[in-house]
Amino acid sequence: MGEGAEGTSTKMLTFDGSAANYQRFKLRFRAYANAKNFLLALSRPSISSAMPKDYKDTATETKKKFLKANSNVMSAYTLALEGDQVFQIIAGAMTEDWPEGLASWKSNMHRRILYQLLKWKLNWPKLQ
């Protein structure tokens, strides 16, 4: 358990990769991100230039806040996701521009989690 925005205690949630638990995880993860003050990294920026182009882009305070929030979200995903198949989603979010991974709306992390679950169950083709 950790301290939230107002000193409230928030329990770290986990996700086992089952489709039945996905919607609950998605809603609770956003609530957790909000309580921990890193929802910014999951939200769509109002101006496209507000989001850094990569992890080195620290030109403005907003970009610095986004980078910190993104790092915290990727850490929370890493702790929350269980099982080898689900854990592969974290590795898939890592790129040269984002070595810790990109969790924002742009990467659609939640959509990728759901897609992977369905793909493994239904043998869907690779997401482009």
MMTF fields as JSON, N, C-alpha, C and O atoms, coordinates in Angstrom:
{
  "mmtfVersion": "1.0.0",
  "mmtfProducer": "UNKNOWN",
  "numBonds": 511,
  "numAtoms": 512,
  "numGroups": 128,
  "numChains": 1,
  "numModels": 1,
  "chainsPerModel": [1],
  "groupsPerChain": [128],
  "chainIdList": ["A"],
  "bondAtomList": [4, 2, 8, 6, 12, 10, 16, 14, 20, 18, 24, 22, 28, 26, 32, 30, 36, 34, 40, 38, 44, 42, 48, 46, 52, 50, 56, 54, 60, 58, 64, 62, 68, 66, 72, 70, 76, 74, 80, 78, 84, 82, 88, 86, 92, 90, 96, 94, 100, 98, 104, 102, 108, 106, 112, 110, 116, 114, 120, 118, 124, 122, 128, 126, 132, 130, 136, 134, 140, 138, 144, 142, 148, 146, 152, 150, 156, 154, 160, 158, 164, 162, 168, 166, 172, 170, 176, 174, 180, 178, 184, 182, 188, 186, 192, 190, 196, 194, 200, 198, 204, 202, 208, 206, 212, 210, 216, 214, 220, 218, 224, 222, 228, 226, 232, 230, 236, 234, 240, 238, 244, 242, 248, 246, 252, 250, 256, 254, 260, 258, 264, 262, 268, 266, 272, 270, 276, 274, 280, 278, 284, 282, 288, 286, 292, 290, 296, 294, 300, 298, 304, 302, 308, 306, 312, 310, 316, 314, 320, 318, 324, 322, 328, 326, 332, 330, 336, 334, 340, 338, 344, 342, 348, 346, 352, 350, 356, 354, 360, 358, 364, 362, 368, 366, 372, 370, 376, 374, 380, 378, 384, 382, 388, 386, 392, 390, 396, 394, 400, 398, 404, 402, 408, 406, 412, 410, 416, 414, 420, 418, 424, 422, 428, 426, 432, 430, 436, 434, 440, 438, 444, 442, 448, 446, 452, 450, 456, 454, 460, 458, 464, 462, 468, 466, 472, 470, 476, 474, 480, 478, 484, 482, 488, 486, 492, 490, 496, 494, 500, 498, 504, 502, 508, 506],
  "bondOrderList": [1, 1, 1, 1, 1, 1, 1, 1, 1, 1, 1, 1, 1, 1, 1, 1, 1, 1, 1, 1, 1, 1, 1, 1, 1, 1, 1, 1, 1, 1, 1, 1, 1, 1, 1, 1, 1, 1, 1, 1, 1, 1, 1, 1, 1, 1, 1, 1, 1, 1, 1, 1, 1, 1, 1, 1, 1, 1, 1, 1, 1, 1, 1, 1, 1, 1, 1, 1, 1, 1, 1, 1, 1, 1, 1, 1, 1, 1, 1, 1, 1, 1, 1, 1, 1, 1, 1, 1, 1, 1, 1, 1, 1, 1, 1, 1, 1, 1, 1, 1, 1, 1, 1, 1, 1, 1, 1, 1, 1, 1, 1, 1, 1, 1, 1, 1, 1, 1, 1, 1, 1, 1, 1, 1, 1, 1, 1],
  "groupList": [{"groupName": "MET", "atomNameList": ["N", "CA", "C", "O"], "elementList": ["N", "C", "C", "O"], "formalChargeList": [0, 0, 0, 0], "bondAtomList": [1, 0, 2, 1, 3, 2], "bondOrderList": [1, 1, 2], "singleLetterCode": "M", "chemCompType": "L-PEPTIDE LINKING"}, {"groupName": "GLY", "atomNameList": ["N", "CA", "C", "O"], "elementList": ["N", "C", "C", "O"], "formalChargeList": [0, 0, 0, 0], "bondAtomList": [1, 0, 2, 1, 3, 2], "bondOrderList": [1, 1, 2], "singleLetterCode": "G", "chemCompType": "PEPTIDE LINKING"}, {"groupName": "GLU", "atomNameList": ["N", "CA", "C", "O"], "elementList": ["N", "C", "C", "O"], "formalChargeList": [0, 0, 0, 0], "bondAtomList": [1, 0, 2, 1, 3, 2], "bondOrderList": [1, 1, 2], "singleLetterCode": "E", "chemCompType": "L-PEPTIDE LINKING"}, {"groupName": "ALA", "atomNameList": ["N", "CA", "C", "O"], "elementList": ["N", "C", "C", "O"], "formalChargeList": [0, 0, 0, 0], "bondAtomList": [1, 0, 2, 1, 3, 2], "bondOrderList": [1, 1, 2], "singleLetterCode": "A", "chemCompType": "L-PEPTIDE LINKING"}, {"groupName": "THR", "atomNameList": ["N", "CA", "C", "O"], "elementList": ["N", "C", "C", "O"], "formalChargeList": [0, 0, 0, 0], "bondAtomList": [1, 0, 2, 1, 3, 2], "bondOrderList": [1, 1, 2], "singleLetterCode": "T", "chemCompType": "L-PEPTIDE LINKING"}, {"groupName": "SER", "atomNameList": ["N", "CA", "C", "O"], "elementList": ["N", "C", "C", "O"], "formalChargeList": [0, 0, 0, 0], "bondAtomList": [1, 0, 2, 1, 3, 2], "bondOrderList": [1, 1, 2], "singleLetterCode": "S", "chemCompType": "L-PEPTIDE LINKING"}, {"groupName": "LYS", "atomNameList": ["N", "CA", "C", "O"], "elementList": ["N", "C", "C", "O"], "formalChargeList": [0, 0, 0, 0], "bondAtomList": [1, 0, 2, 1, 3, 2], "bondOrderList": [1, 1, 2], "singleLetterCode": "K", "chemCompType": "L-PEPTIDE LINKING"}, {"groupName": "LEU", "atomNameList": ["N", "CA", "C", "O"], "elementList": ["N", "C", "C", "O"], "formalChargeList": [0, 0, 0, 0], "bondAtomList": [1, 0, 2, 1, 3, 2], "bondOrderList": [1, 1, 2], "singleLetterCode": "L", "chemCompType": "L-PEPTIDE LINKING"}, {"groupName": "PHE", "atomNameList": ["N", "CA", "C", "O"], "elementList": ["N", "C", "C", "O"], "formalChargeList": [0, 0, 0, 0], "bondAtomList": [1, 0, 2, 1, 3, 2], "bondOrderList": [1, 1, 2], "singleLetterCode": "F", "chemCompType": "L-PEPTIDE LINKING"}, {"groupName": "ASP", "atomNameList": ["N", "CA", "C", "O"], "elementList": ["N", "C", "C", "O"], "formalChargeList": [0, 0, 0, 0], "bondAtomList": [1, 0, 2, 1, 3, 2], "bondOrderList": [1, 1, 2], "singleLetterCode": "D", "chemCompType": "L-PEPTIDE LINKING"}, {"groupName": "ASN", "atomNameList": ["N", "CA", "C", "O"], "elementList": ["N", "C", "C", "O"], "formalChargeList": [0, 0, 0, 0], "bondAtomList": [1, 0, 2, 1, 3, 2], "bondOrderList": [1, 1, 2], "singleLetterCode": "N", "chemCompType": "L-PEPTIDE LINKING"}, {"groupName": "TYR", "atomNameList": ["N", "CA", "C", "O"], "elementList": ["N", "C", "C", "O"], "formalChargeList": [0, 0, 0, 0], "bondAtomList": [1, 0, 2, 1, 3, 2], "bondOrderList": [1, 1, 2], "singleLetterCode": "Y", "chemCompType": "L-PEPTIDE LINKING"}, {"groupName": "GLN", "atomNameList": ["N", "CA", "C", "O"], "elementList": ["N", "C", "C", "O"], "formalChargeList": [0, 0, 0, 0], "bondAtomList": [1, 0, 2, 1, 3, 2], "bondOrderList": [1, 1, 2], "singleLetterCode": "Q", "chemCompType": "L-PEPTIDE LINKING"}, {"groupName": "ARG", "atomNameList": ["N", "CA", "C", "O"], "elementList": ["N", "C", "C", "O"], "formalChargeList": [0, 0, 0, 0], "bondAtomList": [1, 0, 2, 1, 3, 2], "bondOrderList": [1, 1, 2], "singleLetterCode": "R", "chemCompType": "L-PEPTIDE LINKING"}, {"groupName": "PRO", "atomNameList": ["N", "CA", "C", "O"], "elementList": ["N", "C", "C", "O"], "formalChargeList": [0, 0, 0, 0], "bondAtomList": [1, 0, 2, 1, 3, 2], "bondOrderList": [1, 1, 2], "singleLetterCode": "P", "chemCompType": "L-PEPTIDE LINKING"}, {"groupName": "ILE", "atomNameList": ["N", "CA", "C", "O"], "elementList": ["N", "C", "C", "O"], "formalChargeList": [0, 0, 0, 0], "bondAtomList": [1, 0, 2, 1, 3, 2], "bondOrderList": [1, 1, 2], "singleLetterCode": "I", "chemCompType": "L-PEPTIDE LINKING"}, {"groupName": "VAL", "atomNameList": ["N", "CA", "C", "O"], "elementList": ["N", "C", "C", "O"], "formalChargeList": [0, 0, 0, 0], "bondAtomList": [1, 0, 2, 1, 3, 2], "bondOrderList": [1, 1, 2], "singleLetterCode": "V", "chemCompType": "L-PEPTIDE LINKING"}, {"groupName": "TRP", "atomNameList": ["N", "CA", "C", "O"], "elementList": ["N", "C", "C", "O"], "formalChargeList": [0, 0, 0, 0], "bondAtomList": [1, 0, 2, 1, 3, 2], "bondOrderList": [1, 1, 2], "singleLetterCode": "W", "chemCompType": "L-PEPTIDE LINKING"}, {"groupName": "HIS", "atomNameList": ["N", "CA", "C", "O"], "elementList": ["N", "C", "C", "O"], "formalChargeList": [0, 0, 0, 0], "bondAtomList": [1, 0, 2, 1, 3, 2], "bondOrderList": [1, 1, 2], "singleLetterCode": "H", "chemCompType": "L-PEPTIDE LINKING"}],
  "groupTypeList": [0, 1, 2, 1, 3, 2, 1, 4, 5, 4, 6, 0, 7, 4, 8, 9, 1, 5, 3, 3, 10, 11, 12, 13, 8, 6, 7, 13, 8, 13, 3, 11, 3, 10, 3, 6, 10, 8, 7, 7, 3, 7, 5, 13, 14, 5, 15, 5, 5, 3, 0, 14, 6, 9, 11, 6, 9, 4, 3, 4, 2, 4, 6, 6, 6, 8, 7, 6, 3, 10, 5, 10, 16, 0, 5, 3, 11, 4, 7, 3, 7, 2, 1, 9, 12, 16, 8, 12, 15, 15, 3, 1, 3, 0, 4, 2, 9, 17, 14, 2, 1, 7, 3, 5, 17, 6, 5, 10, 0, 18, 13, 13, 15, 7, 11, 12, 7, 7, 6, 17, 6, 7, 10, 17, 14, 6, 7, 12],
  "groupIdList": [1, 2, 3, 4, 5, 6, 7, 8, 9, 10, 11, 12, 13, 14, 15, 16, 17, 18, 19, 20, 21, 22, 23, 24, 25, 26, 27, 28, 29, 30, 31, 32, 33, 34, 35, 36, 37, 38, 39, 40, 41, 42, 43, 44, 45, 46, 47, 48, 49, 50, 51, 52, 53, 54, 55, 56, 57, 58, 59, 60, 61, 62, 63, 64, 65, 66, 67, 68, 69, 70, 71, 72, 73, 74, 75, 76, 77, 78, 79, 80, 81, 82, 83, 84, 85, 86, 87, 88, 89, 90, 91, 92, 93, 94, 95, 96, 97, 98, 99, 100, 101, 102, 103, 104, 105, 106, 107, 108, 109, 110, 111, 112, 113, 114, 115, 116, 117, 118, 119, 120, 121, 122, 123, 124, 125, 126, 127, 128],
  "secStructList": [7, 3, 3, 7, 6, 6, 1, 7, 3, 3, 7, 7, 7, 7, 5, 7, 1, 7, 2, 2, 2, 2, 2, 2, 2, 2, 2, 2, 2, 2, 2, 2, 2, 2, 2, 6, 6, 7, 4, 4, 4, 4, 1, 7, 7, 1, 1, 4, 4, 4, 1, 7, 1, 1, 6, 6, 7, 7, 1, 1, 2, 2, 2, 2, 2, 2, 2, 2, 2, 2, 2, 2, 2, 2, 2, 2, 2, 2, 2, 2, 5, 7, 1, 2, 2, 2, 2, 2, 2, 2, 2, 2, 2, 7, 7, 1, 1, 7, 6, 6, 7, 7, 7, 1, 6, 6, 6, 6, 2, 2, 2, 2, 2, 2, 2, 2, 2, 2, 2, 2, 2, 2, 6, 7, 7, 7, 7, 7],
  "xCoordList": [0.838, 0.0, 0.881, 1.971, 0.39, 1.158, 0.299, -0.923, 0.952, 0.239, -0.25, 0.503, -1.507, -2.106, -1.973, -1.171, -2.752, -2.67, -2.912, -2.201, -3.863, -4.223, -3.753, -4.327, -2.734, -2.264, -3.131, -2.976, -4.053, -4.906, -4.136, -3.253, -4.472, -3.821, -4.524, -5.752, -3.745, -4.308, -3.615, -2.388, -4.409, -3.885, -3.496, -4.255, -2.311, -1.876, -2.728, -2.833, -3.336, -4.163, -3.355, -2.287, -3.864, -3.197, -4.199, -5.412, -3.664, -4.489, -3.899, -2.728, -4.721, -4.259, -4.329, -3.927, -4.827, -4.896, -6.198, -6.357, -7.141, -8.408, -9.341, -9.457, -9.99, -10.905, -12.038, -12.534, -12.446, -13.541, -13.184, -14.071, -11.909, -11.479, -10.967, -10.593, -10.944, -10.326, -11.01, -10.341, -12.322, -13.025, -12.847, -12.636, -12.931, -12.732, -11.309, -11.108, -10.333, -8.946, -8.772, -8.151, -9.312, -9.154, -9.683, -8.992, -10.877, -11.472, -10.696, -10.436, -10.335, -9.61, -8.192, -7.67, -7.564, -6.212, -6.234, -5.355, -7.23, -7.357, -7.599, -7.038, -8.416, -8.656, -7.366, -7.069, -6.609, -5.327, -4.355, -3.684, -4.29, -3.411, -3.806, -2.942, -5.096, -5.569, -5.175, -4.69, -5.381, -5.053, -3.555, -3.145, -2.749, -1.296, -0.705, 0.513, -1.572, -1.155, -0.362, 0.536, -0.675, -0.026, -1.019, -0.665, -2.259, -3.274, -2.913, -3.334, -2.139, -1.706, -1.14, -1.402, -0.381, 0.246, -0.76, -0.458, -1.942, -2.974, -3.98, -4.812, -3.909, -4.881, -4.387, -3.185, -5.329, -5.0, -4.668, -5.494, -3.482, -3.156, -4.049, -4.401, -4.415, -5.291, -4.569, -5.201, -3.271, -2.468, -1.42, -0.699, -1.331, -0.425, 1.027, 1.798, 1.41, 2.787, 3.068, 4.219, 2.009, 2.199, 2.882, 3.528, 2.749, 3.344, 4.768, 4.994, 5.722, 7.107, 7.195, 6.424, 8.148, 8.317, 9.064, 8.928, 9.86, 10.559, 10.95, 10.642, 11.625, 11.94, 12.98, 13.169, 13.659, 14.66, 14.083, 14.763, 12.848, 12.224, 11.716, 10.604, 12.528, 12.175, 12.115, 12.472, 11.67, 11.689, 10.794, 11.108, 9.69, 8.765, 8.445, 8.707, 7.88, 7.467, 6.382, 6.372, 5.464, 4.404, 5.007, 4.572, 5.996, 6.641, 7.376, 7.357, 8.017, 8.702, 7.694, 7.956, 6.541, 5.494, 4.979, 4.758, 4.791, 4.33, 5.338, 4.956, 6.626, 7.657, 7.671, 7.798, 7.543, 7.487, 6.241, 6.308, 5.096, 3.848, 3.934, 3.486, 4.504, 4.633, 5.503, 5.179, 6.591, 7.468, 6.711, 6.856, 5.913, 5.132, 4.058, 3.83, 3.404, 2.379, 3.011, 2.477, 4.137, 4.781, 5.241, 5.175, 5.699, 6.066, 4.834, 4.887, 3.719, 2.486, 1.982, 1.551, 2.027, 1.642, 2.532, 2.043, 3.82, 4.753, 4.42, 4.504, 4.045, 3.676, 2.284, 2.032, 1.385, -0.005, -0.234, -1.059, 0.474, 0.222, 0.9, 2.082, 0.132, 0.633, 0.643, -0.15, 1.514, 1.561, 2.478, 2.631, 3.082, 4.043, 3.428, 4.026, 2.242, 1.634, 1.284, 1.544, 0.7, 0.331, 1.578, 1.599, 2.61, 3.851, 4.508, 5.22, 4.284, 4.839, 4.327, 4.986, 3.174, 2.615, 3.535, 3.727, 4.097, 5.031, 6.255, 6.679, 6.804, 7.978, 7.645, 8.488, 6.439, 6.02, 5.864, 5.913, 5.678, 5.529, 6.881, 6.944, 7.958, 9.301, 9.868, 9.859, 10.36, 10.97, 12.261, 12.614, 12.952, 14.164, 13.835, 14.58, 12.717, 12.315, 11.761, 11.837, 11.201, 10.6, 11.105, 10.373, 12.346, 12.914, 12.165, 12.222, 11.462, 10.645, 9.248, 8.478, 8.926, 7.597, 6.786, 7.064, 5.78, 4.89, 3.494, 2.927, 2.936, 1.637, 0.493, -0.657, 0.748, -0.264, -1.367, -1.33, -2.357, -3.448, -2.896, -3.5, -1.747, -1.15, -0.76, -0.853, -0.325, 0.07, -1.096, -0.993, -2.219, -3.407, -3.093, -3.466, -2.409, -1.991, -3.17, -3.076, -4.281, -5.431, -5.995, -6.365, -6.061, -6.553, -5.629, -6.09, -4.339, -3.38, -3.532, -3.394, -3.814, -4.023, -5.228, -5.142, -6.353, -7.552, -7.309, -7.703, -6.669, -6.401, -5.565, -5.858, -4.529, -3.68, -4.472, -4.293, -5.348, -6.176, -7.021, -7.084, -7.668, -8.519, -7.699, -8.101, -6.564, -5.707, -5.254, -5.27, -4.844, -4.385, -5.512, -5.289, -6.709, -7.844, -8.395, -8.861, -8.342, -8.963, -7.969, -8.378, -6.657, -5.628, -5.802, -5.705, -6.061, -6.193, -4.839, -3.801, -4.84, -3.571, -2.953, -3.606, -1.696, -0.96, -1.575, -1.98, -1.641, -2.132, -1.12, 0.069, -1.58, -0.671, -0.621, 0.086],
  "yCoordList": [-1.172, 0.0, 1.232, 1.237, 2.274, 3.494, 4.693, 4.597, 5.806, 7.039, 7.669, 7.777, 8.082, 8.72, 10.22, 10.743, 10.911, 12.352, 13.087, 14.05, 12.686, 13.378, 12.607, 12.761, 11.792, 10.997, 9.772, 9.089, 9.495, 8.323, 7.096, 7.179, 5.993, 4.754, 4.125, 4.04, 3.685, 3.029, 1.689, 1.598, 0.661, -0.692, -0.925, -0.599, -1.488, -1.834, -2.988, -4.022, -2.811, -3.859, -4.722, -4.321, -5.9, -6.791, -7.255, -7.189, -7.724, -8.23, -9.536, -9.607, -10.575, -11.927, -12.28, -13.375, -11.38, -11.642, -12.253, -12.526, -12.478, -13.081, -12.007, -10.91, -12.346, -11.404, -10.999, -9.875, -11.898, -11.61, -10.493, -9.779, -10.333, -9.315, -8.037, -7.099, -7.983, -6.854, -5.514, -4.552, -5.435, -4.155, -3.592, -2.391, -4.451, -4.015, -3.481, -2.435, -4.2, -3.754, -2.395, -1.501, -2.232, -0.977, 0.205, 1.215, 0.095, 1.175, 1.425, 2.573, 0.371, 0.523, 1.045, 1.776, 0.677, 1.169, 2.675, 3.387, 3.171, 4.623, 5.329, 6.397, 4.748, 5.339, 5.339, 6.314, 4.258, 4.161, 5.231, 5.903, 5.378, 6.387, 7.79, 8.629, 8.043, 9.337, 9.559, 10.633, 8.56, 8.672, 8.869, 9.53, 8.303, 8.394, 9.572, 9.734, 10.383, 11.589, 11.319, 12.092, 10.24, 10.045, 9.719, 9.089, 10.152, 9.967, 10.739, 10.365, 11.806, 12.611, 11.737, 11.992, 10.727, 9.877, 9.002, 8.512, 8.797, 8.0, 8.872, 8.362, 10.181, 11.101, 11.662, 11.764, 12.018, 12.615, 14.096, 14.839, 14.531, 15.944, 16.82, 16.44, 17.991, 18.883, 19.482, 19.838, 19.59, 20.095, 19.037, 18.6, 18.624, 17.529, 17.843, 16.928, 19.115, 19.462, 19.325, 19.427, 19.092, 18.949, 17.638, 17.535, 16.641, 15.335, 15.285, 15.678, 14.815, 14.704, 13.751, 12.797, 14.023, 13.14, 11.864, 10.842, 11.925, 10.76, 11.026, 12.088, 10.069, 10.189, 11.269, 11.617, 11.807, 12.855, 14.261, 15.234, 14.387, 15.69, 16.317, 16.026, 17.172, 17.827, 19.344, 20.084, 19.808, 21.234, 22.095, 23.262, 21.543, 22.333, 21.587, 20.391, 22.308, 21.683, 20.633, 19.591, 20.907, 19.948, 18.644, 17.559, 18.752, 17.547, 16.788, 15.558, 17.51, 16.865, 16.124, 15.008, 16.752, 16.105, 14.851, 13.82, 14.946, 13.78, 12.638, 11.491, 12.951, 11.907, 11.216, 9.994, 11.981, 11.401, 10.529, 9.411, 11.063, 10.301, 9.017, 7.963, 9.097, 7.92, 6.857, 5.67, 7.284, 6.354, 5.661, 4.457, 6.426, 5.851, 4.889, 3.843, 5.228, 4.336, 3.03, 1.954, 3.109, 1.883, 1.023, -0.205, 1.651, 0.892, 0.214, -0.95, 0.954, 0.382, -0.765, -1.789, -0.617, -1.717, -2.931, -4.059, -2.705, -3.807, -4.574, -5.802, -3.852, -4.501, -5.139, -6.142, -4.558, -5.013, -6.234, -7.088, -6.326, -7.404, -8.688, -8.696, -9.775, -11.085, -12.038, -11.888, -12.994, -14.021, -13.627, -12.445, -14.613, -14.361, -13.688, -12.771, -14.125, -13.547, -12.082, -11.258, -11.749, -10.371, -9.519, -8.363, -10.073, -9.334, -8.951, -7.949, -9.722, -9.409, -8.064, -7.428, -7.638, -6.358, -5.223, -4.265, -5.318, -4.3, -4.249, -3.174, -5.392, -5.441, -4.88, -4.232, -5.118, -4.615, -3.106, -2.518, -2.464, -1.009, -0.301, 0.921, -1.059, -0.474, -0.32, -1.254, 0.879, 1.175, 1.945, 2.25, 2.254, 3.062, 4.459, 5.004, 5.03, 6.353, 6.323, 7.316, 5.178, 5.012, 3.721, 2.732, 3.702, 2.461, 1.904, 0.701, 2.759, 2.274, 1.887, 1.294, 2.223, 1.99, 3.269, 4.198, 3.314, 4.463, 4.014, 3.125, 4.629, 4.211, 5.1, 4.802, 6.158, 7.178, 6.689, 5.573, 7.568, 7.307, 6.975, 6.204, 7.552, 7.346, 5.881, 5.365, 5.213, 3.812, 2.857, 1.663, 3.392, 2.572, 1.318, 0.211, 1.496, 0.349, -0.54, -1.763, 0.051, -0.772, -1.538, -2.705, -0.897, -1.574, -2.729, -3.789, -2.522, -3.581, -4.755, -5.908, -4.472, -5.555, -6.389, -7.616, -5.736, -6.45, -7.223, -8.384, -6.594, -7.262, -8.518, -9.569, -8.412, -9.579, -10.713, -11.879, -10.363, -11.399, -12.122, -13.351, -11.356, -11.96, -12.738, -13.818, -12.196, -12.863, -14.215, -15.2, -14.274, -15.546, -16.555, -17.754, -16.085, -17.008, -17.42, -18.547, -16.501, -16.752, -16.908, -17.105, -16.822, -16.889, -15.843, -16.153, -14.595, -13.492, -13.149, -13.456, -12.51, -12.096, -10.943, -10.338, -10.646, -9.595, -8.218, -7.89, -7.409, -6.038, -5.151, -5.18, -4.373, -3.473, -2.122, -1.237],
  "zCoordList": [0.0, 0.0, 0.0, 0.57, -0.648, -0.714, -0.395, -0.287, -0.248, 0.045, -1.248, -2.215, -1.265, -2.421, -2.348, -1.574, -3.149, -3.289, -1.99, -1.702, -1.209, 0.023, 1.247, 2.325, 1.108, 2.214, 2.465, 3.477, 1.532, 1.665, 1.211, 0.357, 1.776, 1.437, 0.235, 0.204, -0.751, -1.925, -2.117, -2.073, -2.328, -2.491, -3.949, -4.862, -4.159, -5.503, -6.008, -5.349, -7.176, -7.733, -8.68, -9.142, -8.966, -9.901, -10.951, -10.751, -12.071, -13.162, -13.633, -14.006, -13.611, -13.928, -15.414, -15.807, -16.228, -17.657, -18.118, -19.308, -17.21, -17.629, -18.197, -17.651, -19.289, -19.932, -18.995, -19.071, -18.121, -17.189, -16.212, -15.744, -15.901, -14.939, -15.587, -14.884, -16.917, -17.614, -17.339, -16.963, -17.52, -17.372, -15.967, -15.794, -14.977, -13.59, -13.405, -12.787, -13.939, -13.834, -14.494, -13.918, -15.692, -16.435, -15.624, -15.489, -15.09, -14.304, -13.017, -12.657, -12.338, -11.078, -11.295, -10.454, -12.413, -12.678, -12.911, -12.424, -13.649, -13.856, -12.52, -12.274, -11.673, -10.352, -9.532, -8.842, -9.605, -8.904, -9.421, -8.637, -10.75, -11.347, -10.894, -10.641, -10.792, -10.327, -8.862, -8.505, -8.028, -6.609, -6.393, -5.439, -7.268, -7.149, -7.932, -7.995, -8.52, -9.249, -10.525, -10.861, -11.243, -12.535, -13.647, -14.643, -13.468, -14.503, -15.779, -16.873, -15.633, -16.782, -17.898, -19.073, -17.548, -18.561, -19.301, -20.39, -18.737, -19.407, -20.145, -20.894, -19.938, -20.515, -21.843, -22.086, -22.681, -23.971, -23.762, -23.233, -24.165, -23.995, -24.865, -25.982, -24.353, -25.112, -26.315, -27.309, -26.225, -27.341, -27.646, -26.75, -28.904, -29.248, -28.883, -28.595, -28.891, -28.548, -27.052, -26.627, -26.24, -24.793, -24.445, -23.402, -25.296, -25.018, -25.57, -26.715, -24.787, -25.277, -26.463, -26.569, -27.354, -28.514, -28.141, -28.813, -27.059, -26.539, -25.093, -24.551, -24.464, -23.043, -22.736, -21.571, -23.756, -23.542, -23.675, -23.35, -24.145, -24.413, -23.119, -22.679, -22.515, -21.249, -21.42, -20.504, -22.574, -22.908, -22.013, -21.78, -21.508, -20.689, -19.396, -19.269, -18.452, -17.191, -17.428, -16.772, -18.368, -18.681, -19.196, -18.81, -20.057, -20.581, -19.478, -19.452, -18.577, -17.45, -16.569, -16.122, -16.323, -15.517, -16.219, -15.583, -17.538, -18.299, -18.191, -17.962, -18.354, -18.296, -16.938, -16.866, -15.871, -14.519, -14.369, -13.857, -14.829, -14.741, -15.566, -15.115, -16.771, -17.627, -16.957, -16.99, -16.358, -15.651, -14.51, -14.303, -13.783, -12.68, -13.188, -12.58, -14.284, -14.848, -15.314, -15.042, -16.012, -16.489, -15.308, -15.375, -14.242, -13.035, -12.444, -12.049, -12.386, -11.836, -12.706, -12.176, -14.035, -14.915, -14.667, -14.597, -14.536, -14.325, -13.048, -13.018, -12.0, -10.742, -10.796, -10.128, -11.589, -11.611, -12.505, -12.18, -13.608, -14.562, -14.113, -13.767, -14.123, -13.707, -14.885, -15.814, -14.854, -15.892, -17.036, -17.341, -17.661, -18.726, -19.941, -20.503, -20.359, -21.548, -21.346, -22.222, -20.204, -19.936, -19.771, -20.193, -19.165, -18.949, -20.274, -20.337, -21.319, -22.64, -23.164, -23.987, -22.698, -23.122, -22.689, -23.437, -21.505, -21.017, -21.927, -22.352, -22.215, -23.087, -24.467, -25.088, -24.948, -26.252, -26.299, -27.38, -25.149, -25.096, -25.076, -25.216, -24.902, -24.845, -26.248, -27.05, -26.523, -27.823, -27.592, -26.453, -28.659, -28.544, -28.001, -27.186, -28.457, -27.978, -26.563, -25.841, -26.165, -24.837, -24.201, -24.173, -23.684, -23.144, -21.934, -21.679, -21.183, -20.056, -20.522, -19.767, -21.762, -22.311, -22.321, -21.562, -23.187, -23.286, -22.907, -23.542, -21.869, -21.336, -21.779, -21.455, -22.492, -22.779, -23.703, -24.221, -23.894, -24.835, -26.202, -26.947, -26.544, -27.863, -28.075, -29.189, -27.004, -27.128, -26.887, -27.165, -26.363, -26.11, -25.299, -25.687, -24.179, -23.365, -22.979, -23.091, -22.525, -22.134, -23.333, -23.202, -24.484, -25.693, -26.063, -26.487, -25.903, -26.214, -25.258, -25.666, -23.987, -23.023, -23.443, -23.496, -23.742, -24.153, -25.442, -25.551, -26.413, -27.685, -27.467, -28.037, -26.645, -26.39, -25.755, -26.105, -24.819, -24.182, -25.215, -25.23, -26.072, -27.092, -28.113, -28.547, -28.49, -29.465, -28.948, -29.686, -27.671, -27.116, -27.028, -27.197, -26.768, -26.648, -28.019, -28.187, -29.003, -30.303, -31.447, -32.591, -31.157, -32.186, -33.272, -34.46, -32.865, -33.812, -34.423, -33.837, -35.607, -36.208, -35.423, -34.573, -35.715, -35.002, -35.237, -36.352, -34.162, -34.227, -34.937, -34.617, -35.887, -36.629, -35.992, -36.474]
}
